[in-house]
Amino acid sequence: IVVMVLMGLCAVLHVSHAVWLAQHWTHPMINQTQPLFLMVASLGGLFADFTPFFLIGDISTAHCHGFASWLLVALTLSVGPVILKNFRVWALFVNPAMKARRLSNMRLLSYLAGYVGLEVVIALITGFLSPVEGVSYDYTTTLSDALVARRQCSDTSSGVFPIVAYALAIVPILAGWLVACKNRDVS
């Protein structure tokens, strides 16, 4: 119940943030920060808020793989706008070969949509070939030494999706970090 309450509070905060952005869309301070990217980041946070729903009820392979896949997309939607904004700054001010290139908000968001699409396709393919599985195990309580049958998500059977998911999550974050360092002339 505590997790559900926290999920609800976080979801209310993310929706409130999106509503506030919509109300103040034309304010100069908000307009200069590109509110569309802030809205997408807020949507990513909302996605992340609902990730634990996959673990409600009986733990099955579909629940486990759905949980990991949804969390991957939520992470990309949360950090993707910041990475893309750093890329735009790098393309305009640091990389002379790309100065003539026009990087509109829609073009950058299409890059993000394409990356999320790639994640979804990979999640679907690995969901059929080698999903994160729900497995049973015996749990011994410390008070009564009774064995209790439980289920948990396990990626030890195949390990393909977690490795691919880690790569899909870490590569853009590292690229964004590198571009941010280049933008700020950090050596």
C-alpha positions as CSV (number, residue, x, y, z in Angstrom):
1,I,0.0,0.0,0.0
2,V,2.9,2.4,0.8
3,V,4.3,1.9,-2.8
4,M,0.8,2.7,-4.2
5,V,0.6,5.9,-2.2
6,L,4.0,7.0,-3.3
7,M,3.2,6.1,-6.9
8,G,0.0,8.2,-6.6
9,L,1.8,11.2,-5.0
10,C,4.6,11.1,-7.7
11,A,2.0,10.8,-10.5
12,V,0.1,13.8,-9.1
13,L,3.3,15.8,-8.9
14,H,4.2,15.0,-12.5
15,V,0.7,15.8,-13.8
16,S,0.7,19.0,-11.8
17,H,4.0,19.9,-13.3
18,A,2.6,19.3,-16.8
19,V,-0.5,21.4,-16.1
20,W,1.6,24.2,-14.7
21,L,3.8,24.1,-17.8
22,A,0.7,24.3,-20.0
23,Q,-0.6,27.3,-18.1
24,H,2.7,29.2,-18.2
25,W,3.8,28.1,-21.7
26,T,4.2,31.6,-23.0
27,H,6.1,33.0,-20.0
28,P,9.5,34.2,-21.2
29,M,11.4,32.1,-18.6
30,I,9.5,28.9,-19.6
31,N,9.5,29.7,-23.3
32,Q,13.3,30.0,-23.3
33,T,13.7,26.6,-21.6
34,Q,11.8,24.9,-24.4
35,P,8.7,23.7,-22.6
36,L,8.1,20.9,-25.0
37,F,11.2,19.1,-23.7
38,L,10.1,19.8,-20.1
39,M,6.7,18.2,-20.9
40,V,8.3,15.1,-22.4
41,A,10.6,14.7,-19.3
42,S,7.5,15.0,-17.1
43,L,5.8,12.4,-19.2
44,G,8.8,10.1,-18.7
45,G,8.5,10.7,-15.0
46,L,4.9,9.8,-15.1
47,F,5.8,6.6,-17.0
48,A,8.3,5.7,-14.3
49,D,5.6,6.3,-11.6
50,F,3.5,3.6,-13.0
51,T,6.3,1.0,-13.5
52,P,5.5,-0.8,-10.2
53,F,2.0,-1.7,-11.5
54,F,3.7,-4.5,-13.4
55,L,4.5,-6.2,-10.2
56,I,1.0,-6.2,-8.7
57,G,-0.6,-9.7,-8.5
58,D,1.0,-12.9,-9.5
59,I,4.5,-12.5,-10.8
60,S,4.6,-13.9,-14.3
61,T,7.1,-13.7,-17.2
62,A,4.9,-11.1,-18.9
63,H,4.9,-9.0,-15.7
64,C,8.6,-9.2,-15.3
65,H,9.5,-8.4,-18.9
66,G,6.9,-5.7,-19.0
67,F,8.3,-4.1,-15.9
68,A,11.9,-4.0,-17.3
69,S,10.8,-2.8,-20.7
70,W,8.5,0.0,-19.3
71,L,11.2,1.2,-17.0
72,L,13.7,1.4,-19.9
73,V,11.2,3.6,-21.9
74,A,10.5,5.7,-18.9
75,L,14.2,6.3,-18.3
76,T,14.7,7.3,-22.0
77,L,11.7,9.7,-21.9
78,S,13.0,11.2,-18.6
79,V,16.6,11.9,-19.6
80,G,16.3,12.0,-23.4
81,P,15.2,15.7,-23.6
82,V,18.2,16.8,-21.6
83,I,20.6,14.8,-23.7
84,L,19.0,16.2,-26.9
85,K,19.2,19.8,-25.7
86,N,22.9,19.3,-24.9
87,F,23.4,17.8,-28.4
88,R,21.7,20.9,-29.9
89,V,24.1,23.2,-28.0
90,W,27.0,21.1,-29.2
91,A,25.9,21.1,-32.8
92,L,25.3,24.9,-32.8
93,F,28.3,26.2,-30.9
94,V,31.0,23.6,-30.6
95,N,31.0,21.5,-33.8
96,P,31.7,23.8,-36.8
97,A,30.7,21.1,-39.3
98,M,27.2,21.0,-38.0
99,K,26.5,24.8,-37.6
100,A,24.6,24.9,-40.9
101,R,22.4,22.0,-39.8
102,R,18.9,23.0,-38.6
103,L,17.9,21.1,-35.5
104,S,14.3,22.0,-34.8
105,N,12.4,20.8,-31.7
106,M,10.4,18.4,-33.9
107,R,13.6,17.0,-35.5
108,L,15.1,16.4,-32.0
109,L,11.9,14.8,-30.7
110,S,11.8,12.6,-33.8
111,Y,15.3,11.3,-32.8
112,L,13.9,10.6,-29.3
113,A,10.8,8.9,-30.8
114,G,13.0,6.8,-33.0
115,Y,15.1,5.7,-30.1
116,V,12.1,4.8,-28.0
117,G,10.7,2.9,-31.0
118,L,14.0,1.0,-31.2
119,E,13.7,0.1,-27.5
120,V,10.1,-1.1,-27.9
121,V,11.0,-3.3,-30.9
122,I,14.0,-4.8,-29.0
123,A,11.8,-5.3,-25.9
124,L,9.2,-7.1,-28.1
125,I,11.8,-9.3,-29.8
126,T,13.5,-10.3,-26.6
127,G,10.1,-10.7,-25.0
128,F,9.5,-13.6,-27.4
129,L,13.1,-15.0,-27.6
130,S,14.5,-14.6,-24.1
131,P,12.3,-12.6,-21.7
132,V,12.9,-11.7,-18.1
133,E,11.2,-14.6,-16.4
134,G,9.0,-15.0,-13.4
135,V,10.5,-17.9,-11.4
136,S,9.4,-19.7,-8.3
137,Y,11.6,-20.1,-5.2
138,D,11.3,-21.3,-1.7
139,Y,11.6,-18.8,1.1
140,T,12.4,-19.8,4.6
141,T,11.0,-17.5,7.3
142,T,13.3,-16.9,10.2
143,L,10.6,-17.2,12.9
144,S,9.0,-20.5,12.0
145,D,11.5,-22.2,9.6
146,A,8.5,-22.8,7.3
147,L,9.0,-22.9,3.6
148,V,7.0,-20.4,1.7
149,A,6.7,-20.6,-2.1
150,R,7.3,-17.2,-3.7
151,R,7.9,-15.8,-7.2
152,Q,10.4,-13.3,-8.4
153,C,11.7,-11.8,-11.6
154,S,14.9,-13.5,-12.8
155,D,17.1,-12.7,-15.7
156,T,19.6,-15.5,-15.0
157,S,18.0,-17.9,-17.5
158,S,19.0,-16.0,-20.6
159,G,20.5,-12.6,-19.7
160,V,20.0,-11.2,-23.2
161,F,17.4,-8.5,-22.4
162,P,19.1,-7.0,-19.3
163,I,22.4,-6.6,-21.2
164,V,20.7,-5.0,-24.2
165,A,18.6,-2.8,-21.9
166,Y,21.7,-1.6,-19.9
167,A,23.4,-0.8,-23.2
168,L,20.3,1.1,-24.5
169,A,20.2,3.0,-21.3
170,I,23.8,3.8,-20.7
171,V,25.0,4.7,-24.3
172,P,22.8,7.8,-24.6
173,I,23.6,8.9,-21.0
174,L,27.3,8.6,-21.6
175,A,27.0,10.3,-25.0
176,G,25.0,13.1,-23.3
177,W,27.7,13.4,-20.6
178,L,30.4,13.6,-23.2
179,V,28.6,16.2,-25.2
180,A,27.9,18.2,-22.0
181,C,31.7,18.1,-21.2
182,K,32.5,19.2,-24.7
183,N,30.0,22.1,-24.4
184,R,31.6,23.3,-21.2
185,D,35.1,22.7,-22.4
186,V,35.8,20.1,-19.6
187,S,38.9,18.1,-20.3
